[in-house]
Amino acid sequence: METLIINIPEKKSELVKQLLRELGVTFKKESASKSVPNSVTQKTIDDAHKGIGIGEPIKDINSYINSL
């Protein structure tokens, strides 16, 4: 399976979609819902914000990355 992102003019989109359907291509709409991290990931994020396990709380992402 291969995923392609194709940018086409609005006026031509229906024509291109029709052609792709004829070729057996399926379309998947992106979900608008925001993914929610599981409980372990959320606890790890909360601990990092509190500084648990990394020495000090994360104030901003740039200082955290530079500290690595």
One Martini backbone bead per residue (centre of mass of N, CA, C, O) as a GRO file, in nm:
protein
   68
    1MET     BB    1   0.098   0.035   0.021
    2GLU     BB    2   0.029   0.372  -0.092
    3THR     BB    3   0.091   0.717  -0.022
    4LEU     BB    4  -0.064   1.007  -0.165
    5ILE     BB    5  -0.003   1.355  -0.235
    6ILE     BB    6  -0.236   1.566  -0.415
    7ASN     BB    7  -0.218   1.871  -0.584
    8ILE     BB    8  -0.513   2.038  -0.700
    9PRO     BB    9  -0.729   2.199  -0.862
   10GLU     BB   10  -1.053   2.255  -0.793
   11LYS     BB   11  -1.166   2.226  -1.090
   12LYS     BB   12  -1.017   1.917  -1.117
   13SER     BB   13  -1.097   1.719  -0.884
   14GLU     BB   14  -1.335   1.550  -0.999
   15LEU     BB   15  -1.185   1.435  -1.241
   16VAL     BB   16  -0.959   1.294  -1.081
   17LYS     BB   17  -1.138   1.119  -0.900
   18GLN     BB   18  -1.276   0.962  -1.127
   19LEU     BB   19  -1.021   0.837  -1.243
   20LEU     BB   20  -0.926   0.695  -0.981
   21ARG     BB   21  -1.175   0.517  -0.946
   22GLU     BB   22  -1.131   0.360  -1.214
   23LEU     BB   23  -0.842   0.252  -1.084
   24GLY     BB   24  -0.911   0.182  -0.761
   25VAL     BB   25  -0.907   0.422  -0.582
   26THR     BB   26  -0.895   0.533  -0.253
   27PHE     BB   27  -1.056   0.736  -0.004
   28LYS     BB   28  -0.928   0.930   0.277
   29LYS     BB   29  -1.032   1.090   0.543
   30GLU     BB   30  -0.950   1.312   0.764
   31SER     BB   31  -0.938   1.343   1.091
   32ALA     BB   32  -1.055   1.594   1.323
   33SER     BB   33  -0.964   1.445   1.556
   34LYS     BB   34  -0.802   1.438   1.850
   35SER     BB   35  -0.558   1.276   1.987
   36VAL     BB   36  -0.529   1.060   2.271
   37PRO     BB   37  -0.339   0.980   2.510
   38ASN     BB   38  -0.239   0.757   2.700
   39SER     BB   39  -0.173   0.713   3.033
   40VAL     BB   40   0.136   0.679   3.010
   41THR     BB   41   0.192   0.924   2.833
   42GLN     BB   42   0.061   1.136   3.019
   43LYS     BB   43   0.245   1.083   3.264
   44THR     BB   44   0.512   1.150   3.121
   45ILE     BB   45   0.439   1.441   3.054
   46ASP     BB   46   0.382   1.538   3.342
   47ASP     BB   47   0.661   1.466   3.458
   48ALA     BB   48   0.824   1.650   3.269
   49HIS     BB   49   0.690   1.917   3.365
   50LYS     BB   50   0.800   1.852   3.672
   51GLY     BB   51   1.098   1.697   3.638
   52ILE     BB   52   1.064   1.398   3.629
   53GLY     BB   53   1.369   1.238   3.523
   54ILE     BB   54   1.528   1.537   3.422
   55GLY     BB   55   1.571   1.750   3.690
   56GLU     BB   56   1.372   1.959   3.535
   57PRO     BB   57   1.150   2.155   3.427
   58ILE     BB   58   0.969   2.228   3.148
   59LYS     BB   59   0.949   2.537   2.975
   60ASP     BB   60   1.078   2.468   2.687
   61ILE     BB   61   1.167   2.299   2.404
   62ASN     BB   62   1.446   2.425   2.343
   63SER     BB   63   1.583   2.380   2.622
   64TYR     BB   64   1.542   2.076   2.624
   65ILE     BB   65   1.697   2.002   2.365
   66ASN     BB   66   1.967   2.142   2.452
   67SER     BB   67   2.004   1.944   2.710
   68LEU     BB   68   2.060   1.673   2.538
   0.00000   0.00000   0.00000
